[in-house]
Amino acid sequence: MNIFGIAGLPRSGKDTLAELFVERGYFGVSLGDIVRDEARYRHKDEFDPISVKNMTETSNYLRTSKGADFALREALRHFEEAGGEKNYRGLVVYSVRAPVEADFILEHKGQLIWVETSDDVRLSRANLHRREGESVHTLEDMKNQEALQQEPQPGIPKEVQMDTSYVKLLATQAVENNSNDVKEFRQMALHDLREYLSEK
């Protein structure tokens, strides 16, 4: 199947890059949104239900109870229900954070794209464009929460956890996004990924 994965740390610009694929005929599914909806419910009594910490807890819960590949299976189900490659150029899944997701993409001859953004830029974006249910970050707090997704945590089976360090290592291509000019990033991405994003 024609499949692309988009990965990167929070606020790196994954959604913006995914939009370019969707605009050019790909079916897009955010794996983060699948977890985010459940996190809002599980942590509804907290002031930051969709913080990275709470999203990580929710993801670990879902992957433990429903399988490490539950989000990927949901994405594939949505793609098939929408007509699959009969109606779309392919599938783009974004917010790839788990080894099982990265492995699946590469096993199916897909491309795994990592969006690289500096910590300072991501922190600025996180505080400037907060979603409802997120809290204000310091750099230390942001890094501490993200560490929960960068390496396996004790007490939880390794195979169900997120591991962004592993995903980054397997990326077939990287794009940089250290500008807060969305138009500039889109133009750069269109150039760097023109093999996949050319109009048809």
Secondary structure, DSSP 4 states (H G I P E B T S, - for coil): --EEEEEESTTSSHHHHHHHHHHTTEEEEEHHHHHHHHHHHHTTTSS-TTSHHHHHHHHHHHHHHH-TTHHHHHHHHHHHHTTGGGTSSEEEEES--SHHHHHHHHHTT-EEEEEE--HHHHHHHHHHSPPTT-----HHHHHHHHHHHHSPPTTS-GGGS--HHHHHHH-SEEEE---S-HHHHHHHHHHHTHHHH---
